[in-house]
């Protein structure tokens, strides 16, 4: 992701964006992990693009950002509440740390970890 200012460009790598989102997800009580395939993209070369990582897909347009997550939830937690918490944590992290407007955070619960 590149942003211009009157003093120069700010370039945030795909890895940093993925790490911020990943930490926000994993910091949520009830989340055991993320799942999905590993695909890489290069968001820094174009404004409209897509980042993909294990269990994480980020789509950036000129207007906003859409995040798609595939998560694994621990047994015993209310899945609906865990997902709401993930959405709030990710939204807060992206908006505060990256200064981006977050459109949606879509979550797909892929697995349940039994004790």
Secondary structure, DSSP 8 states (H G I E B T S, - for coil): -EEEETTEEEE--HHHHHHHHHHHHHTSTTEEEE-S------GGG-SSEEEEETTEEEEE-SS-EEEEEEEEEETTS-HHHHHHHHHHHHHHHIIIII---EEEEEEEEEEEE--
